[in-house]
Amino acid sequence: MQAHGEGAAQTGQRQLVLFHLAGEVYAVDIHQVREIIRVPQITRVPRTPDFVEGVINLRGNVIPVLDLRKRFGLGEGEDSNDRRIIVVEMGERTIGMIVDAVSEVLRIDESLIDPPSPYIVSVNTLYIEGIARLEPDLVILLNLEKVLTEDEKERLETMELEEGEANAGV
């Protein structure tokens, strides 16, 4: 019989931040998460995709904020005290993602993560890295590098620069 914890070294583990969107459980790798904050006032930016809520000033840095419900076509979320912004590193960018609630940070064995089914893959599901089997839930692991298209990433970068320059001139 193996000692508690020995299996972790053999199978590999991932530490995930679990959050909720429209009644489903999602997760991102904790190494991509900078922080989790309450939803502050968001400055709207004209001519942005509908899922871009705007920008926030986070300790002197202008950060674009996306509503993941809208990005994934899940409809409008309700304003509640549980809503949070998960500030993540997406490649070279820092962005905020509005979620319905953050539930926990969890360490799971890699063996509990299955690749997404080839039968449900579409343009809109390319951001799914895998499905974790955490009884009683199935948790959708997001690949943050694929949540946005290259064109959307470029538009966000332009938006950050323009908003940063506008704030510098004030």
Contacts in CASP RR format, 6 or more apart in sequence:
PFRMAT RR
TARGET T0000
AUTHOR 0000-0000-0000
METHOD contacts of the structure
MODEL  1
MQAHGEGAAQTGQRQLVLFHLAGEVYAVDIHQVREIIRVPQITRVPRTPD
FVEGVINLRGNVIPVLDLRKRFGLGEGEDSNDRRIIVVEMGERTIGMIVD
AVSEVLRIDESLIDPPSPYIVSVNTLYIEGIARLEPDLVILLNLEKVLTE
DEKERLETMELEEGEANAGV
7 109 0 8 1.000
8 107 0 8 1.000
8 109 0 8 1.000
11 109 0 8 1.000
11 110 0 8 1.000
11 111 0 8 1.000
12 109 0 8 1.000
12 110 0 8 1.000
13 107 0 8 1.000
13 108 0 8 1.000
13 109 0 8 1.000
13 110 0 8 1.000
14 29 0 8 1.000
14 107 0 8 1.000
14 108 0 8 1.000
14 110 0 8 1.000
14 113 0 8 1.000
15 29 0 8 1.000
15 30 0 8 1.000
15 31 0 8 1.000
15 105 0 8 1.000
15 106 0 8 1.000
15 107 0 8 1.000
16 27 0 8 1.000
16 28 0 8 1.000
16 29 0 8 1.000
16 30 0 8 1.000
16 105 0 8 1.000
16 106 0 8 1.000
16 107 0 8 1.000
16 108 0 8 1.000
16 132 0 8 1.000
16 139 0 8 1.000
16 141 0 8 1.000
17 27 0 8 1.000
17 28 0 8 1.000
17 29 0 8 1.000
17 30 0 8 1.000
17 33 0 8 1.000
17 36 0 8 1.000
17 86 0 8 1.000
17 102 0 8 1.000
17 104 0 8 1.000
17 105 0 8 1.000
18 25 0 8 1.000
18 26 0 8 1.000
18 27 0 8 1.000
18 102 0 8 1.000
18 103 0 8 1.000
18 104 0 8 1.000
18 105 0 8 1.000
18 106 0 8 1.000
18 139 0 8 1.000
19 25 0 8 1.000
19 26 0 8 1.000
19 27 0 8 1.000
19 28 0 8 1.000
19 84 0 8 1.000
19 86 0 8 1.000
19 99 0 8 1.000
19 100 0 8 1.000
19 101 0 8 1.000
19 102 0 8 1.000
19 103 0 8 1.000
20 26 0 8 1.000
20 99 0 8 1.000
20 100 0 8 1.000
20 101 0 8 1.000
20 102 0 8 1.000
20 103 0 8 1.000
21 68 0 8 1.000
21 69 0 8 1.000
21 72 0 8 1.000
21 74 0 8 1.000
21 99 0 8 1.000
21 100 0 8 1.000
22 69 0 8 1.000
22 74 0 8 1.000
22 75 0 8 1.000
22 77 0 8 1.000
22 100 0 8 1.000
23 100 0 8 1.000
24 140 0 8 1.000
25 103 0 8 1.000
25 134 0 8 1.000
25 137 0 8 1.000
25 138 0 8 1.000
25 139 0 8 1.000
25 140 0 8 1.000
26 68 0 8 1.000
26 99 0 8 1.000
26 139 0 8 1.000
26 140 0 8 1.000
26 141 0 8 1.000
26 142 0 8 1.000
27 106 0 8 1.000
27 132 0 8 1.000
27 139 0 8 1.000
27 140 0 8 1.000
27 141 0 8 1.000
27 142 0 8 1.000
28 86 0 8 1.000
28 88 0 8 1.000
28 141 0 8 1.000
28 142 0 8 1.000
28 144 0 8 1.000
29 141 0 8 1.000
30 105 0 8 1.000
32 88 0 8 1.000
32 89 0 8 1.000
32 90 0 8 1.000
32 144 0 8 1.000
33 86 0 8 1.000
33 87 0 8 1.000
33 88 0 8 1.000
33 89 0 8 1.000
34 87 0 8 1.000
34 88 0 8 1.000
34 89 0 8 1.000
34 94 0 8 1.000
35 87 0 8 1.000
36 84 0 8 1.000
36 85 0 8 1.000
36 86 0 8 1.000
36 87 0 8 1.000
36 102 0 8 1.000
37 58 0 8 1.000
37 84 0 8 1.000
37 85 0 8 1.000
37 87 0 8 1.000
38 83 0 8 1.000
38 84 0 8 1.000
38 85 0 8 1.000
39 83 0 8 1.000
39 84 0 8 1.000
39 85 0 8 1.000
39 98 0 8 1.000
40 56 0 8 1.000
40 85 0 8 1.000
41 56 0 8 1.000
42 53 0 8 1.000
42 54 0 8 1.000
42 55 0 8 1.000
42 56 0 8 1.000
42 65 0 8 1.000
43 54 0 8 1.000
43 55 0 8 1.000
43 56 0 8 1.000
43 57 0 8 1.000
43 163 0 8 1.000
44 53 0 8 1.000
44 54 0 8 1.000
45 52 0 8 1.000
45 54 0 8 1.000
45 55 0 8 1.000
45 159 0 8 1.000
45 162 0 8 1.000
45 163 0 8 1.000
48 54 0 8 1.000
48 155 0 8 1.000
48 159 0 8 1.000
49 152 0 8 1.000
49 155 0 8 1.000
50 70 0 8 1.000
51 66 0 8 1.000
51 67 0 8 1.000
51 68 0 8 1.000
51 70 0 8 1.000
51 71 0 8 1.000
52 64 0 8 1.000
52 65 0 8 1.000
52 66 0 8 1.000
52 67 0 8 1.000
52 156 0 8 1.000
52 159 0 8 1.000
53 65 0 8 1.000
53 66 0 8 1.000
53 67 0 8 1.000
53 98 0 8 1.000
54 64 0 8 1.000
54 65 0 8 1.000
54 159 0 8 1.000
55 62 0 8 1.000
55 63 0 8 1.000
55 64 0 8 1.000
55 65 0 8 1.000
55 159 0 8 1.000
55 160 0 8 1.000
55 163 0 8 1.000
56 62 0 8 1.000
56 63 0 8 1.000
56 65 0 8 1.000
56 85 0 8 1.000
56 96 0 8 1.000
57 63 0 8 1.000
57 167 0 8 1.000
58 87 0 8 1.000
61 94 0 8 1.000
62 160 0 8 1.000
62 163 0 8 1.000
62 164 0 8 1.000
62 167 0 8 1.000
63 87 0 8 1.000
63 94 0 8 1.000
63 95 0 8 1.000
63 96 0 8 1.000
63 160 0 8 1.000
64 93 0 8 1.000
64 95 0 8 1.000
64 96 0 8 1.000
64 156 0 8 1.000
64 159 0 8 1.000
64 160 0 8 1.000
65 85 0 8 1.000
65 95 0 8 1.000
65 96 0 8 1.000
65 97 0 8 1.000
65 98 0 8 1.000
66 95 0 8 1.000
66 96 0 8 1.000
66 97 0 8 1.000
66 98 0 8 1.000
66 147 0 8 1.000
66 148 0 8 1.000
67 77 0 8 1.000
67 97 0 8 1.000
67 98 0 8 1.000
68 74 0 8 1.000
68 97 0 8 1.000
68 98 0 8 1.000
68 99 0 8 1.000
68 147 0 8 1.000
69 75 0 8 1.000
69 76 0 8 1.000
69 77 0 8 1.000
69 98 0 8 1.000
69 100 0 8 1.000
70 76 0 8 1.000
71 147 0 8 1.000
72 124 0 8 1.000
73 124 0 8 1.000
77 83 0 8 1.000
77 100 0 8 1.000
78 100 0 8 1.000
80 100 0 8 1.000
80 101 0 8 1.000
82 100 0 8 1.000
82 101 0 8 1.000
83 98 0 8 1.000
83 99 0 8 1.000
83 100 0 8 1.000
83 101 0 8 1.000
84 98 0 8 1.000
84 99 0 8 1.000
84 101 0 8 1.000
84 102 0 8 1.000
85 96 0 8 1.000
85 97 0 8 1.000
85 98 0 8 1.000
85 99 0 8 1.000
86 96 0 8 1.000
86 97 0 8 1.000
86 99 0 8 1.000
86 102 0 8 1.000
87 94 0 8 1.000
87 95 0 8 1.000
87 96 0 8 1.000
88 94 0 8 1.000
88 95 0 8 1.000
88 96 0 8 1.000
88 97 0 8 1.000
88 144 0 8 1.000
89 144 0 8 1.000
90 144 0 8 1.000
90 145 0 8 1.000
90 147 0 8 1.000
90 148 0 8 1.000
90 153 0 8 1.000
91 144 0 8 1.000
91 145 0 8 1.000
93 153 0 8 1.000
93 156 0 8 1.000
93 157 0 8 1.000
93 160 0 8 1.000
95 156 0 8 1.000
106 134 0 8 1.000
108 132 0 8 1.000
108 134 0 8 1.000
112 132 0 8 1.000
112 133 0 8 1.000
112 134 0 8 1.000
113 130 0 8 1.000
113 131 0 8 1.000
113 132 0 8 1.000
113 133 0 8 1.000
113 141 0 8 1.000
114 130 0 8 1.000
114 131 0 8 1.000
114 132 0 8 1.000
114 133 0 8 1.000
115 130 0 8 1.000
115 131 0 8 1.000
116 125 0 8 1.000
116 128 0 8 1.000
116 129 0 8 1.000
116 130 0 8 1.000
116 131 0 8 1.000
121 128 0 8 1.000
126 143 0 8 1.000
126 146 0 8 1.000
127 142 0 8 1.000
127 143 0 8 1.000
127 144 0 8 1.000
127 146 0 8 1.000
127 147 0 8 1.000
128 140 0 8 1.000
128 141 0 8 1.000
128 142 0 8 1.000
128 143 0 8 1.000
129 141 0 8 1.000
129 142 0 8 1.000
129 143 0 8 1.000
130 140 0 8 1.000
130 141 0 8 1.000
131 138 0 8 1.000
131 139 0 8 1.000
131 140 0 8 1.000
131 141 0 8 1.000
132 138 0 8 1.000
132 139 0 8 1.000
132 141 0 8 1.000
148 156 0 8 1.000
END
